[in-house]
């Protein structure tokens, strides 16, 4: 049914309450991260050498897509410039899981933009992967997703990839489909340097920073 695919649009008072909680959560993460700033250089090398997510050969398959602003582009080719990019990747295992991942990835964006790490102003794209959606409902799905994001992201930096087989996409990227939000670092040559899964916290943020430094 269409209702099982379309993103759920929340009432404004619910969105406001979620924003307040999210901002408090982000402030707590940034405070913890700042306390660890002095030891970050010493753990950076350890993270680079020890984390399996950094030993990577995955790539993102080229796909024709439309942004949430309804502009056509080729993913990921048209997103790659002279520096690495961040992909907030949402491969939902259900509508509810996709909504959870969307909220978590918005938190990631807010924390990154408020942090003092070198990727603070890096290009960040929200990419949702949906498998098996009929062609005639894809426009409605895209519009529903754009409405659910609202003004939280630039619609030109959000898109939906409609795929026949999400597993094939994930296998090429070497990123498992496990219902967890995923932050991916992609080099300018299109190769994936690494990724971090789960909700943002101070350790996850440091892990992502280490991957970013390796990609530069």
Residue, then its C-alpha position, 0 to 999 in steps of 0.5 A: x500500500x502507498x501508505x506503507x511507503x510514503x513518509x509520515x508527516x508529523x503535526x507541527x507541535x510534535x515536530x517542535x517538541x522533537x526539535x527541542x529534545x534534539x537540540x538538547x541532545x546535540x548540546x550534550x554531544x558537543x559538550x562531551x566532544x569539547x572535553x575530549x578535544x585535548x586527547x583527540x590527536x592521540x586517539x586519531x592515529x589509534x582509530x585510523x589503525x584499528x577500526x575495520x571500517x577504515x580498511x575499505x574498497x567499496x564504491x557507490x554505484x552510479x544511479x540516475x536520480x532527482x533531488x528533493x528540489x526536483x533537479x536531475x543528477x547522476x549519483x554520486x558522480x555529480x556530487x563529487x568535486x575536488x574534496x571528499x563529501x559526506x553521505x547521510x545514507x538511509x536504507x530503511x528496512x521499513x517505513x518506521x525504520x526509515x523515519x528513525x534513520x532520517x531523524x538520526x541523520x539530521x542529528x548527525x548533520x546538526x552536530x557536524x555543523x556545530x562542531x570544530x572538526x575540519x569537516x564542519x563545512x563539508x558537503x553533506x547529502x541526505x540519500x534515502x534508498x527505497x527498493x521496489x517502489x512503482x514508477x507512478x508513486x515515486x514523485x509522491x514519495x519524493x514530495x512526501x520526503x521533502x515535506x518531512x525534512x522541511x527546512x532542516x536540509x537544503x532540498x538540493x542536498x537530499x535525494x531518493x534512489x529508487x532501486x530494484x535491488x537495494x542489496x546489490x547497491x549495499x554489496x558494492x558499497x560494502x555497507x550492510x543493510x542493518x536498519x542503522x543510520x550510516x554516515x559515509x565518507x566518499x573521496x573525490x574519485x568516488x571511492x568510499x573511505x569508510x563509514x560510521x553506523x548508529x546515532x551520533x555521540x562523541x565517539x562516533x563523531x571522533x571516528x567520522x573525523x578520523x575517516x575524513x582525515x584519511x580521505x583528504 
